[in-house]
Amino acid sequence: MKKTKPFIKILLGSPLVAAVLVFASPALALDLNWAGPGGTVSSPTSGIWDTNTANWDNGAGAVVFTNAANGAILGGADGTYFIDCTNLTTTNIIVNASGYTLTSSVPVTVNNTIRAQALSVATGKTFTIGTNVTVQGSVNNVVIQQDNSYAGTLIIDNGGRFAHNNASSIQFGGGPGTKIRIL
């Protein structure tokens, strides 16, 4: 009797399947909603953003943030939320509520590696890159909002930075009323 390879070995050994899996991985990145310790997506709390603490919600419950596989959505009710960051890699940051401040006691970098839209601040909302935090994009231009329909406010506070890996250009776009304050 002739021995055949298991189907999974044939499937995974295919160059076409391997190419699809490699190139599809950024498209499979999952945006997570900030909840914070003991908080919810609609009533978040301040907390630490690292890869060990389940302060994020994937729609089914609390999960930890996975570097290079997750995007960050900062939403819920407008308020005051201090997020203590570690060195991270995210696909993007979307800000849908006012009052979020990224901060750290030591210098850290939050890299945006996959999407050209590294940081989006919704109309009428305010987001702060605080002390010791660098938000850095790596794909094409760094754009606060790619479709120019939002008019949020980005504050780069004392010691905060917004940077680009290849320094080819940093592009701040937005609709009427968009503000960038550097303190």
Disulfide bonds with the S-S distance in Angstrom:
none
